[in-house]
Structure formats: structure tokens, C-alpha cells
Amino acid sequence: MSKSPIRKLELLAPAANKEIAISAILHGADAVYIGANNYGARKNASNSVEDIEQVVEFAHQFRARVYVTLNTILYEKELKDVERLCRKLYKIGVDALIVQDMSLLRLDIPPIALHASTQCDIRTPEKARFLESVGFSQLVLARELTLSEIKKITDAVTIPVECFVHGALCVSYSGRCHASYATIGRSANRGECAQLCRLPYTLQDSNGKILAKNKHLLSLRDLNLSSNIPDLVQAGVSSFKIEGRLKEVGYVKNITAKYNQELNSFISRNKDNYVRSSFGHTEYVFNPKVDKSFNRGFTTYFIEERKPAAIASLLTPKSMGETIKDLRLLHNGDGVSYFDKKGEYQGFNISKIENGKIIPSGKSSLPHGVEIHRTHDVEWQKLMNKSTSKRKLNVDISIDNSGISAFDERGMIVRLPLNVTKEKARKKMDYSEEFRKLGNTIYSLREFSNGLDNSIFIPRSELADLRRKLLLLLDKANKSTYRYDIRREEDKNISYPSDKLDFRDNVSNSVAKLFYFDHGVKHIENAIEITGKAKATFPVMTTRHCILRELGICKKNIHPTFIEPLTLTNQKFKFQLKFDCKNCEMQVLANQ
């Protein structure tokens, strides 16, 4: 399938609010995703239309894009409100909506581009082709895919494909986790996940034999594919997404800067084939370090197939920070952690460091010989709280006897007549410094060409006014020529890859149901959030993460000494496990 010889690569950063969105753009993001209304309990993940409009205004200067997340399932009574919200978002210039619910394809909304969320559980070329055919402009793949699986999907479609490269991992296939709703009535598909996967569990067999006690068996490490960018590009990925649910600004600055550097480094080695999807160059006052930000330890998950490496963070779901081997790197006030002799996670703040020894605050103590992790770096946090980057657009300015022109890296060209006071110069004039004074604008002078007659003198106040008008013209030219993606047309003759949908497919309103019927689905179960119940014992998670493999007792490698079924239990919850060894998948079952 033919594709453009020059591919645009996009770094997509999270934005919990307006300030973080702007910071992400300043630190090199080509696009940000930001919530408008989650139609669930997480109202703190929502932003006003007015705030999103300000983000759009700022981002579009660099031709960076703004995507709004509407990726929850929608109830019947909410559809009219969603239509009104979509109209507002279209009016303020939002570039696309990231959605899960298929009703968005049929609602009365403007022709705004739609992206299929990772909640759509895109794991096969067949589903990817279907979603492209019905009108989606970009596909966010499941996090669990290998490079070869990603390539099969990118080869099957013509639209951009997006994948996660950094941040927290859901243990279940996204969009197919119902553990939270099944146990305490909080829907992960409504932004209300209780994160039961981060809790400790005891694993035992049907005879009561304990295989693991009080371990975080479902809690995964954080994804880190910063070293895999070239492979992902070669596999056909165009958009690289940083996961960051409600992450603070320091996290977004640091991680965005890191991946901005990685993408730029790759493109510098492959200039004839790839460019960034936005414009501008970013300068930092810090060196990005991923382990400085919140992390549970890192994994590449399944991107490199099933290598024998740890995927889960068995001992704690809390941040592991950075490993410290030299105590001289620590500061007074830093937060540190360690694992005690029982394997339990402990931590404290440093009161002071005296004679090479750590003096903890309070009554804490540090056992001899333990590995120290710094989870809070006081000096780093002070740095992150400051202005840490500038993003500028290169502009060339030329002036001659008849006018002044500007050309910037976005391709904008503007010209003004030289309607100024012209006096006889007493000496040869050099006006380049006047046009280097671009101050707090987004522009940086790359080249200045002076074609004025040496005998002409122009007052500097009038040159400054010309400079200001010239930059305003560039801004207007950018706004008037900004290109939006338009909603793709739905092919109503395409058939969905399956003719049956169960509760895990999250059909929660009549419009979505009609959409699937129109595409050949014969039988549709309502989402569990609609029925409020499911079968007696049913899967609340399906995952490629296998607890047996993590514990080194994979049934493919050893003869099992346990009797199935196995169960996960803690003080509140009990889940049964089912293993599909042929497909290397594990199901977590709950009783309704």
C-alpha cells in the first residue's frame, strides 16, 4: 500500500490542564491530548471550553495540534450534551476528538476528525481496517502489541497509527477491564477506575497452597520505549504517545523533553524520509532524565516479544524513582525509599547528610546495605518549577528600498511597503540588531538581509513598528492558512470483523447499537454498565501479562506443582484465574 515518501512524526503529550498543555508544547510536543468532559466521576480531568480554546491558540502557532479526549462510553441521556460539546470544540478549532464510543460516528456533530482510542482495543489488522473504513483519521493501538504485530496493522491501513511509548500500563487490554465496576460499581470505561490491579494479592491453588503472598501481582511497571523509537518508526508508527493521567507539570516537562530529543535525533539521521509534524526548535535549561519522574521501574512490555524480563512491579505500586549509588548525589530534604528485610517498601525524607551518613527525619532509620532509591529530588523539583524551555520559530527578514519581507519555517511569506521616514544617513547603517530584538515573541531571527541604500537613515522607532507589524502579519498568515483534518466519510458497506458483541465490547447506547447492526453485527449484549450484571463467573480482565510467567512457573516451561484453578485474594476481593497457554493470555474472573 503506497504511502508518502516523507512521513510526519508526531510526539503526543498529556495535558491535565491548560498550563500543562502549554508547557508540553514548549517542551517539544507536536500535539497534546486534553480532557473536556469525561462523563464519569473524574471531573478533575475535565477542562472548560474556554481553557481549551487558549491551548488551541497557543499550539496552532507552531502548527501543533490539540486533541480532546471523549474516550468514555456514553449513556443514552448524554448524547445530546455530547453533540453540543462537540460543536463547541469544533468552533474553537480543536483538531480531533479521541473517542471510544461508536455513537460519535452517527451523532449530529460537525465534521471534526475522530481518532479511535486505545479503549477501542485495536489489536488486529482486520479491526484497524474496519475503523479506518468507517471514518476514523488516526488509530491508537493497544499497548500490548509487538513490533511485528504493529507492522501488520500499519501495512493494512493508510491513516496514521499511534502507539504509547511511555507511562503507566493497564494490565488488562484497554477498554476490556471491568474489575472495578464488577466489584465496587466504578466503571473504568467511565474514567472511574479504582485501580484494583495496584493492590497486593495472595496467589493460591485450589488446595490452598500459597504460591505468592501479599504481592502486587497485577501491578505492571511503567512503559519506557525511549530506546525503541527507530524500531517503532520502521514498523510504521507515526504518533508517539506519552501516557500521563493527571501527571504534574514536572513529569510532562521531563518526559516530553526526553522523547523530543529522541525523535529529533532519529530524524537528524534520516532527514530525507522524516519530518516533525509541527514547527519550532526547543531549548532546555536541563538534561531530561526519565528516572527523575514518577515511575514503578521500567519495562518495554511486549514490544520486543516475550523476552525473559520482569514486567510487573511485584513489591510496590509506588514510585521507584532513581537508584542512588553515590550518597554525595543526595540533598537535604530529598525523599528516599528502600526495601527492608521483609521485602516491604519503606521511605522517608532526609533531614540532613552528615559525615557521609543519611540522617532521616522523624524516627525512621536506614538499614545497612540496602539499595537506595531517590523518589523526590529537591533540587530537581526546584528546577522543574521554573521556566525550563523556550520554543522558537526561525524567521528570515529582508529589507530593501521598497519594502520589508519575512519568511518563516512554517512557509509563511509576508511583505510590507517601506512607508517610513527616510533621512540622509551620516554613516553606513546596520539594521540587523534592530531585527534581532524579537523579545518575548515566538520568533527567532535566522537570517537578515539588508538591501537598503547606505545613504538612507530610518528612525529606529519606525523600524521597531515595522518589525511588530511584520510579525503580526506572520501570525495572521499562519491562522488563515492553518489546515484542519476533516472527518472521513463512513463506508456503510464495510462489515465488522465479528457478528457478535458481548458486554466487553461496551455498547452502551442505541446509536452505537444501530451503528454495529448496520455493519453486519447480529447479536449485541449491552455493556455491563447498562445491564448492571453479567454471567455468574465472567472475565473482568484479559491480559498478556501472565502471573505464572512472572513468577517463573510458566506451564510451558515446567511441570506444574499446583492444582488449578488458582485464585487471587486479599482482604476485600477474590478473583479466579484462567490461563490460555496457546495464546499466552490470562483471564481474571469475578463472581457477580
C-alpha positions as CSV (number, residue, x, y, z in Angstrom):
1,M,0.0,0.0,0.0
2,S,1.6,3.2,-1.1
3,K,2.5,5.9,1.4
4,S,4.1,9.4,1.2
5,P,7.9,9.2,0.9
6,I,8.1,11.9,3.6
7,R,6.4,10.9,6.9
8,K,5.5,13.3,9.6
9,L,6.2,12.1,13.1
10,E,4.2,13.4,16.0
11,L,5.0,13.4,19.7
12,L,1.8,13.5,21.6
13,A,1.9,14.6,25.3
14,P,-0.7,14.6,28.1
15,A,-2.3,17.7,29.5
16,A,-4.3,17.7,32.7
17,N,-4.9,21.4,32.3
18,K,-4.2,24.5,30.3
19,E,-0.9,25.3,31.9
20,I,0.5,21.7,31.5
21,A,-0.7,21.7,27.8
22,I,1.2,24.9,27.1
23,S,4.2,23.5,28.9
24,A,4.1,20.3,26.8
25,I,4.1,22.4,23.6
26,L,7.0,24.5,24.9
27,H,9.0,21.3,25.6
28,G,8.6,19.9,22.1
29,A,5.2,18.2,21.8
30,D,3.7,18.2,18.3
31,A,0.3,17.6,19.8
32,V,-1.4,17.4,23.2
33,Y,-4.4,15.5,24.4
34,I,-6.7,17.1,27.0
35,G,-10.0,16.2,28.6
36,A,-13.2,18.3,28.2
37,N,-15.8,16.1,29.9
38,N,-15.2,12.5,31.0
39,Y,-18.9,11.8,31.6
40,G,-17.8,10.0,34.8
41,A,-16.6,10.7,38.3
42,R,-13.2,12.2,37.3
43,K,-14.4,15.7,36.8
44,N,-10.9,16.9,37.7
45,A,-9.9,15.5,34.4
46,S,-12.1,18.0,32.6
47,N,-11.3,21.4,31.3
48,S,-13.5,24.3,30.3
49,V,-14.0,25.0,26.6
50,E,-12.5,28.5,27.3
51,D,-9.3,26.9,28.6
52,I,-9.1,24.5,25.7
53,E,-9.5,27.4,23.3
54,Q,-6.4,29.1,24.8
55,V,-4.5,25.9,24.4
56,V,-5.6,25.8,20.7
57,E,-4.5,29.4,20.2
58,F,-1.1,28.7,21.6
59,A,-0.5,25.3,20.0
60,H,-1.5,26.4,16.5
61,Q,1.2,29.0,16.4
62,F,3.6,26.1,16.0
63,R,1.2,24.1,13.9
64,A,0.9,21.8,16.9
65,R,-2.4,20.0,17.3
66,V,-4.9,19.7,20.1
67,Y,-6.9,16.5,20.6
68,V,-9.7,16.4,23.1
69,T,-10.4,13.1,24.9
70,L,-14.0,11.9,24.8
71,N,-13.0,8.3,25.2
72,T,-15.6,7.0,27.6
73,I,-18.7,5.0,26.9
74,L,-21.8,7.2,26.6
75,Y,-25.2,6.8,28.1
76,E,-28.4,7.5,26.2
77,K,-29.2,10.6,28.2
78,E,-25.8,12.1,27.5
79,L,-25.9,12.1,23.7
80,K,-27.4,15.5,23.2
81,D,-25.0,17.0,25.6
82,V,-22.1,15.4,23.7
83,E,-23.4,16.8,20.4
84,R,-23.4,20.3,21.9
85,L,-19.9,19.9,23.4
86,C,-18.6,18.7,20.0
87,R,-20.0,21.7,18.3
88,K,-18.2,24.0,20.8
89,L,-14.9,22.2,20.4
90,Y,-15.2,22.3,16.6
91,K,-15.9,26.1,16.8
92,I,-12.8,26.8,18.8
93,G,-10.6,24.9,16.4
94,V,-9.9,21.6,18.2
95,D,-8.1,19.3,15.7
96,A,-9.6,16.0,16.6
97,L,-11.6,14.0,19.2
98,I,-10.2,10.8,20.7
99,V,-13.2,8.5,21.2
100,Q,-14.2,5.0,22.2
101,D,-18.0,5.1,21.7
102,M,-19.1,4.4,18.1
103,S,-22.1,6.7,18.6
104,L,-19.8,9.6,17.8
105,L,-19.8,8.4,14.2
106,R,-23.5,8.9,13.9
107,L,-24.3,11.8,16.2
108,D,-25.2,15.3,14.7
109,I,-21.8,16.8,15.1
110,P,-19.6,19.0,12.8
111,P,-17.0,17.3,10.5
112,I,-14.3,17.2,13.2
113,A,-11.7,14.5,12.8
114,L,-12.1,11.4,15.0
115,H,-9.3,9.3,16.4
116,A,-10.0,5.7,17.7
117,S,-8.9,5.5,21.3
118,T,-6.8,2.7,22.7
119,Q,-10.1,1.9,24.5
120,C,-11.3,0.5,21.2
121,D,-8.9,-2.4,21.7
122,I,-7.2,-2.3,18.3
123,R,-5.0,-5.4,18.1
124,T,-5.7,-6.8,14.6
125,P,-5.3,-5.6,11.0
126,E,-9.0,-6.5,10.5
127,K,-10.3,-4.2,13.2
128,A,-7.9,-1.5,12.1
129,R,-9.1,-1.6,8.5
130,F,-12.7,-1.5,9.7
131,L,-12.1,1.6,11.9
132,E,-10.4,3.3,9.0
133,S,-13.2,2.5,6.7
134,V,-15.9,3.9,9.0
135,G,-14.3,7.3,9.3
136,F,-11.5,7.4,11.8
137,S,-8.5,9.5,10.9
138,Q,-6.0,8.0,13.4
139,L,-5.8,4.8,15.3
140,V,-4.4,4.4,18.9
141,L,-3.2,0.8,19.1
142,A,-3.3,-1.5,22.1
143,R,-0.3,-1.2,24.4
144,E,0.5,-4.9,24.3
145,L,1.5,-5.3,20.7
146,T,4.8,-6.5,19.4
147,L,6.7,-4.7,16.7
148,S,5.7,-7.4,14.1
149,E,2.0,-7.0,15.1
150,I,2.2,-3.3,14.9
151,K,3.7,-3.5,11.4
152,K,1.0,-5.8,10.2
153,I,-1.6,-3.2,11.2
154,T,0.3,-0.2,9.7
155,D,0.7,-2.1,6.5
156,A,-3.1,-2.7,6.5
157,V,-4.2,0.9,6.7
158,T,-3.4,4.3,5.1
159,I,-4.1,6.6,8.1
160,P,-1.6,7.4,10.8
161,V,-1.1,4.9,13.6
162,E,-0.4,6.0,17.1
163,C,1.1,4.0,20.0
164,F,2.0,4.5,23.6
165,V,5.7,4.9,24.3
166,H,5.9,5.9,28.0
167,G,4.0,5.8,31.2
168,A,1.6,3.7,33.2
169,L,0.3,0.4,31.8
170,C,-3.1,-1.1,32.3
171,V,-2.7,-4.8,33.0
172,S,-5.9,-5.6,31.0
173,Y,-6.5,-4.9,27.4
174,S,-7.7,-1.3,27.4
175,G,-11.4,-0.9,27.2
176,R,-11.9,-4.5,28.4
177,C,-11.3,-4.2,32.1
178,H,-14.4,-4.5,34.2
179,A,-12.9,-5.4,37.5
180,S,-13.6,-2.0,39.1
181,Y,-17.2,-2.0,38.0
182,A,-17.9,-5.6,38.8
183,T,-16.6,-5.3,42.4
184,I,-17.4,-1.8,43.6
185,G,-19.5,-0.3,40.8
186,R,-16.9,2.1,39.5
187,S,-16.5,1.9,35.7
188,A,-13.1,2.1,34.1
189,N,-14.9,2.9,30.9
190,R,-16.3,6.0,32.6
191,G,-13.0,7.3,33.9
192,E,-13.7,5.9,37.4
193,C,-11.2,3.1,37.7
194,A,-10.4,2.1,41.3
195,Q,-7.1,0.6,40.1
196,L,-7.6,-2.8,41.8
197,C,-4.6,-4.0,39.8
198,R,-2.3,-1.9,42.0
199,L,-3.4,-3.8,45.2
200,P,-1.5,-6.7,46.9
201,Y,-2.8,-10.2,46.4
202,T,-2.1,-13.7,47.6
203,L,-2.0,-16.4,44.9
204,Q,-3.1,-19.9,45.9
205,D,-4.2,-23.0,44.2
206,S,-7.4,-25.0,44.7
207,N,-5.9,-26.9,47.6
208,G,-4.9,-23.7,49.4
209,K,-1.2,-23.9,48.5
210,I,0.2,-20.4,48.6
211,L,2.3,-19.6,45.5
212,A,2.9,-15.9,46.3
213,K,1.9,-14.0,49.4
214,N,0.9,-10.3,49.6
215,K,2.5,-9.3,46.3
216,H,1.4,-6.8,43.7
217,L,0.8,-9.5,41.1
218,L,-1.2,-7.4,38.7
219,S,0.7,-4.1,39.0
220,L,2.8,-3.5,36.0
221,R,6.0,-1.5,35.7
222,D,5.8,1.7,33.6
223,L,6.4,1.6,29.9
224,N,9.6,3.1,28.6
225,L,10.3,2.8,24.8
226,S,12.7,5.7,24.6
227,S,15.3,3.4,23.1
228,N,12.9,1.9,20.6
229,I,11.9,4.9,18.6
230,P,13.8,3.8,15.4
231,D,12.2,0.4,15.5
232,L,8.7,1.9,16.0
233,V,9.1,4.3,13.1
234,Q,10.3,1.4,10.9
235,A,7.2,-0.5,12.0
236,G,5.1,2.3,10.6
237,V,4.2,4.3,13.8
238,S,3.7,8.0,13.2
239,S,2.4,9.2,16.5
240,F,4.2,8.6,19.8
241,K,2.1,9.0,22.9
242,I,3.2,9.7,26.4
243,E,0.7,8.3,29.0
244,G,0.1,10.8,31.8
245,R,-3.2,10.6,33.6
246,L,-3.3,13.8,35.8
247,K,0.5,13.9,35.9
248,E,2.0,17.1,37.3
249,V,3.9,19.6,35.1
250,G,7.4,18.4,36.1
251,Y,6.6,15.0,34.8
252,V,5.3,16.3,31.5
253,K,8.2,18.7,31.0
254,N,10.8,16.0,31.6
255,I,9.3,13.1,29.7
256,T,8.2,15.3,26.7
257,A,11.7,16.8,26.5
258,K,13.3,13.3,26.5
259,Y,11.2,12.0,23.7
260,N,11.5,15.2,21.8
261,Q,15.3,14.7,21.8
262,E,14.9,11.0,20.7
263,L,12.7,11.9,17.8
264,N,14.9,14.8,16.7
265,S,18.0,12.6,16.9
266,F,16.3,9.9,14.7
267,I,15.1,12.5,12.2
268,S,18.6,14.1,12.0
269,R,19.9,10.7,10.8
270,N,17.1,10.3,8.3
271,K,16.4,13.8,7.0
272,D,15.3,12.6,3.6
273,N,12.4,10.5,4.9
274,Y,11.0,12.0,8.1
275,V,10.0,15.4,9.5
276,R,8.2,16.5,12.6
277,S,4.5,17.4,12.3
278,S,4.9,20.7,14.0
279,F,7.5,23.5,13.7
280,G,9.9,25.3,16.1
281,H,13.1,24.4,17.9
282,T,13.2,23.9,21.7
283,E,16.0,24.8,24.1
284,Y,16.1,23.4,27.6
285,V,17.9,24.5,30.8
286,F,18.0,20.9,32.0
287,N,19.0,17.5,30.8
288,P,16.0,15.2,30.6
289,K,16.2,12.0,32.8
290,V,13.2,9.7,32.8
291,D,14.0,8.1,36.2
292,K,13.7,11.6,37.8
293,S,10.0,11.4,37.2
294,F,7.4,9.1,38.8
295,N,8.0,5.5,37.7
296,R,7.4,2.0,39.0
297,G,10.5,0.7,37.3
298,F,10.5,0.3,33.6
299,T,9.6,-2.3,31.0
300,T,9.4,-2.4,27.2
301,Y,6.4,-4.7,27.8
302,F,5.8,-6.9,24.7
303,I,7.4,-4.6,22.0
304,E,10.4,-7.0,21.8
305,E,8.3,-10.1,22.0
306,R,8.3,-12.2,25.2
307,K,11.8,-11.7,26.4
308,P,12.5,-13.2,29.9
309,A,12.4,-9.8,31.7
310,A,10.2,-8.6,34.6
311,I,7.0,-6.9,33.6
312,A,5.3,-6.5,37.0
313,S,6.3,-4.4,39.9
314,L,5.6,-7.1,42.5
315,L,6.8,-5.4,45.6
316,T,5.2,-2.0,45.3
317,P,3.0,0.1,43.0
318,K,4.7,3.3,44.2
319,S,7.4,5.2,42.5
320,M,10.8,3.6,42.4
321,G,12.5,6.9,41.3
322,E,16.2,6.6,40.6
323,T,18.7,4.2,42.1
324,I,21.4,6.1,44.1
325,K,24.9,4.5,44.4
326,D,26.7,7.7,45.5
327,L,25.4,9.3,48.6
328,R,27.0,12.6,47.6
329,L,24.3,13.0,45.0
330,L,21.6,13.3,47.7
331,H,20.4,16.6,49.2
332,N,18.8,17.7,52.4
333,G,15.0,17.2,52.0
334,D,15.2,14.5,49.4
335,G,12.8,11.6,49.6
336,V,14.3,8.2,49.5
337,S,13.0,4.6,49.7
338,Y,14.2,1.1,50.1
339,F,13.0,-2.5,50.6
340,D,13.5,-3.9,54.1
341,K,14.5,-7.5,55.0
342,K,10.8,-8.5,54.7
343,G,10.7,-7.1,51.2
344,E,8.4,-4.3,52.3
345,Y,8.6,-0.8,50.8
346,Q,9.8,1.9,53.2
347,G,10.7,5.5,52.8
348,F,11.5,8.8,54.5
349,N,12.7,12.3,53.8
350,I,16.3,13.2,54.5
351,S,16.8,15.6,57.4
352,K,20.4,16.2,56.5
353,I,23.5,14.4,55.4
354,E,26.3,14.5,57.9
355,N,29.8,13.0,57.5
356,G,28.6,10.9,54.6
357,K,25.7,9.5,56.5
358,I,22.0,10.0,55.9
359,I,20.1,11.4,58.9
360,P,16.4,10.6,58.4
361,S,13.6,12.9,59.5
362,G,11.4,11.6,62.4
363,K,12.1,8.1,63.8
364,S,13.0,6.4,60.5
365,S,16.2,4.5,60.1
366,L,18.1,3.2,57.1
367,P,19.3,-0.4,57.3
368,H,22.9,-1.1,56.3
369,G,23.5,-2.4,52.8
370,V,20.1,-1.7,51.2
371,E,19.7,-0.3,47.8
372,I,18.6,3.3,48.0
373,H,16.1,4.9,45.6
374,R,15.5,8.6,45.4
375,T,11.8,9.3,44.8
376,H,11.9,13.0,45.4
377,D,14.9,15.2,44.3
378,V,14.5,18.6,46.0
379,E,16.9,20.4,43.6
380,W,15.4,18.8,40.5
381,Q,11.9,19.8,41.7
382,K,13.1,23.4,42.2
383,L,14.4,23.4,38.6
384,M,11.2,21.9,37.2
385,N,9.1,24.6,39.0
386,K,11.0,27.3,37.0
387,S,10.8,28.2,33.3
388,T,12.8,25.4,31.8
389,S,12.4,25.8,28.0
390,K,11.8,28.1,25.1
391,R,10.3,27.2,21.7
392,K,11.0,29.5,18.8
393,L,10.3,29.6,15.1
394,N,13.1,30.5,12.7
395,V,12.3,33.6,10.5
396,D,14.3,35.3,7.8
397,I,13.9,39.0,7.3
398,S,15.0,41.1,4.4
399,I,14.7,44.8,3.8
400,D,15.2,46.9,0.7
401,N,14.4,50.4,-0.6
402,S,10.8,49.5,-1.4
403,G,9.7,47.1,1.4
404,I,10.4,44.6,4.1
405,S,9.7,40.8,3.9
406,A,9.6,37.9,6.3
407,F,9.7,34.2,5.6
408,D,9.4,31.6,8.5
409,E,9.9,27.9,8.8
410,R,6.2,27.2,8.5
411,G,6.3,28.5,5.0
412,M,4.6,31.9,5.7
413,I,5.8,34.8,3.5
414,V,4.7,38.4,4.2
415,R,5.7,41.8,2.9
416,L,5.1,45.4,3.9
417,P,5.8,48.5,1.9
418,L,8.6,50.7,3.3
419,N,6.3,53.6,4.3
420,V,8.7,55.2,6.8
421,T,10.6,58.4,7.3
422,K,13.7,58.4,5.1
423,E,16.5,60.7,6.0
424,K,20.1,61.1,4.8
425,A,22.4,58.9,6.8
426,R,25.6,60.3,8.3
427,K,27.3,57.0,8.3
428,K,26.7,53.5,6.9
429,M,23.7,52.0,8.7
430,D,23.4,48.4,10.1
431,Y,19.9,47.5,11.0
432,S,20.3,43.8,11.7
433,E,20.4,44.3,15.5
434,E,17.0,46.1,15.4
435,F,15.5,43.0,13.8
436,R,17.2,40.6,16.3
437,K,15.2,42.2,19.0
438,L,12.3,39.7,18.8
439,G,11.9,39.7,22.5
440,N,9.1,37.5,24.0
441,T,7.7,36.6,20.6
442,I,7.8,33.0,19.3
443,Y,10.2,34.1,16.5
444,S,14.0,33.8,16.4
445,L,15.9,35.7,13.6
446,R,17.8,33.2,11.5
447,E,19.0,35.5,8.7
448,F,18.8,39.2,8.0
449,S,19.4,40.7,4.6
450,N,19.9,44.4,4.3
451,G,19.3,45.8,0.8
452,L,18.8,49.4,1.8
453,D,20.8,52.2,0.1
454,N,23.6,53.1,2.5
455,S,22.7,56.8,2.3
456,I,19.2,56.1,3.9
457,F,18.5,56.6,7.6
458,I,15.3,55.3,9.1
459,P,14.4,56.1,12.7
460,R,14.7,53.1,15.0
461,S,11.2,53.7,16.4
462,E,9.7,53.3,12.9
463,L,11.8,50.2,12.3
464,A,10.5,48.7,15.6
465,D,7.0,49.4,14.4
466,L,7.7,47.7,11.1
467,R,9.1,44.7,13.0
468,R,6.0,44.5,15.1
469,K,3.6,44.7,12.1
470,L,5.6,42.2,10.2
471,L,5.4,39.6,13.0
472,L,1.6,40.2,13.3
473,L,1.3,39.5,9.6
474,L,3.1,36.2,10.0
475,D,0.6,35.3,12.9
476,K,-2.4,36.2,10.7
477,A,-1.0,34.3,7.7
478,N,-0.5,31.2,9.9
479,K,-4.1,31.4,11.2
480,S,-5.6,31.9,7.7
481,T,-3.7,29.0,6.2
482,Y,-3.9,26.5,9.1
483,R,-5.2,23.2,7.7
484,Y,-7.6,21.1,9.7
485,D,-8.3,17.4,9.2
486,I,-11.8,16.8,8.1
487,R,-13.9,13.9,9.3
488,R,-13.6,11.0,6.9
489,E,-16.7,9.5,5.3
490,E,-18.2,6.3,6.7
491,D,-18.3,3.4,4.4
492,K,-21.6,1.8,5.3
493,N,-20.9,-1.3,3.3
494,I,-18.0,-2.5,5.4
495,S,-18.7,-5.4,7.8
496,Y,-17.4,-5.5,11.3
497,P,-14.9,-8.4,11.8
498,S,-17.4,-10.3,14.1
499,D,-21.1,-10.8,14.0
500,K,-21.4,-10.9,17.8
501,L,-20.6,-8.5,20.6
502,D,-20.7,-9.2,24.3
503,F,-20.6,-6.9,27.3
504,R,-16.8,-6.4,26.9
505,D,-17.4,-4.5,23.7
506,N,-19.0,-1.7,25.7
507,V,-22.1,-0.9,23.7
508,S,-24.0,1.5,26.0
509,N,-26.5,3.4,23.9
510,S,-28.9,2.9,21.0
511,V,-26.9,4.9,18.5
512,A,-23.8,2.7,18.9
513,K,-26.0,-0.4,18.7
514,L,-27.5,0.8,15.4
515,F,-24.1,1.5,14.1
516,Y,-23.0,-2.1,14.7
517,F,-26.2,-3.5,13.3
518,D,-25.7,-1.5,10.1
519,H,-22.2,-3.1,9.8
520,G,-23.4,-6.7,10.0
521,V,-23.4,-7.5,13.7
522,K,-26.3,-9.8,14.5
523,H,-26.2,-10.1,18.3
524,I,-25.2,-7.4,20.7
525,E,-25.0,-7.6,24.5
526,N,-25.3,-4.3,26.4
527,A,-22.3,-3.0,28.3
528,I,-22.1,-4.2,31.9
529,E,-22.7,-0.6,33.0
530,I,-26.1,-0.8,31.3
531,T,-27.2,-4.2,32.5
532,G,-25.6,-4.0,35.9
533,K,-24.9,-7.7,35.9
534,A,-23.1,-10.4,33.9
535,K,-22.7,-14.1,33.9
536,A,-22.1,-16.0,37.2
537,T,-18.4,-16.2,36.7
538,F,-17.1,-13.9,34.0
539,P,-13.8,-12.3,32.8
540,V,-13.2,-8.8,34.2
541,M,-9.7,-8.7,32.7
542,T,-8.0,-10.3,29.8
543,T,-4.2,-9.7,29.7
544,R,-1.0,-10.8,28.0
545,H,0.7,-10.5,31.4
546,C,0.9,-13.9,32.9
547,I,1.4,-14.2,36.7
548,L,2.9,-17.7,36.2
549,R,5.4,-16.5,33.8
550,E,6.3,-13.6,36.1
551,L,6.9,-16.0,39.0
552,G,9.0,-18.4,36.8
553,I,6.4,-21.2,36.9
554,C,5.1,-21.0,33.4
555,K,3.3,-24.2,32.5
556,K,5.1,-24.3,29.1
557,N,8.5,-24.5,30.8
558,I,7.9,-26.6,34.0
559,H,5.6,-29.3,35.2
560,P,3.1,-27.5,37.5
561,T,3.1,-28.5,41.1
562,F,-0.1,-26.6,41.8
563,I,-3.8,-27.6,41.2
564,E,-6.0,-25.2,39.2
565,P,-8.0,-23.1,39.4
566,L,-5.8,-20.5,41.0
567,T,-7.2,-17.6,42.9
568,L,-6.1,-14.1,43.8
569,T,-7.3,-12.9,47.2
570,N,-6.9,-10.0,49.6
571,Q,-9.0,-8.7,52.5
572,K,-11.6,-7.3,50.1
573,F,-11.5,-9.1,46.8
574,K,-11.2,-12.6,45.3
575,F,-10.6,-13.4,41.6
576,Q,-10.2,-16.7,39.8
577,L,-7.5,-17.1,37.1
578,K,-7.9,-18.8,33.8
579,F,-4.8,-19.5,31.6
580,D,-4.9,-19.7,27.8
581,C,-1.5,-21.0,27.2
582,K,-1.9,-21.5,23.5
583,N,-2.4,-17.7,23.0
584,C,-0.3,-16.7,26.0
585,E,-3.2,-14.9,27.7
586,M,-4.6,-14.8,31.2
587,Q,-8.1,-14.1,32.3
588,V,-9.1,-12.7,35.6
589,L,-12.6,-13.9,36.6
590,A,-15.0,-12.5,39.1
591,N,-18.3,-13.7,40.6
592,Q,-21.3,-11.4,40.1
